[in-house]
Amino acid sequence: MDYKIKSRIWIENKDNVLLGEGRVTLLKAIEETGSLSKAAKSLNLSYKKAWHLMDSVNKSAKKPVTINSIGGKGGGGTTLTDYGKSLITAFDTINKNCWEFLDHQLKQFKDL
């Protein structure tokens, strides 16, 4: 039989989710597009849902994760702070290490 382990991780602060797979994907899309609205569109999220996710991240984090610039002739935008980029890197590392650990654990299960 071909067994799989399924797992998802997220990081909380006092019952508020700071980061999870969805929030990290949204942060990466913001970094790529330079805009919360474009990031939301690229992920098929409503702007309102994306805004709430980013508001939650910014409220749960120690420092600002994104910076918003006011629209003008060229339009506004959203960029990640260095802290926001470091959160993505840390989450991706934790997630990768978690999957490696789980894969190792699954090998023990297959031998039974």
ABEGO torsion letter per residue (X at the ends): XBBBBBBBBBBBBGGBBABBAAAAAAAAAAAAAGBAAAAAAAAGBBAAAAAAAAAAAAAABABBABBBBBBBAAEBBBBBBAAAAAAAAAAAAAAAAAAAAAAAAAAAAAAX
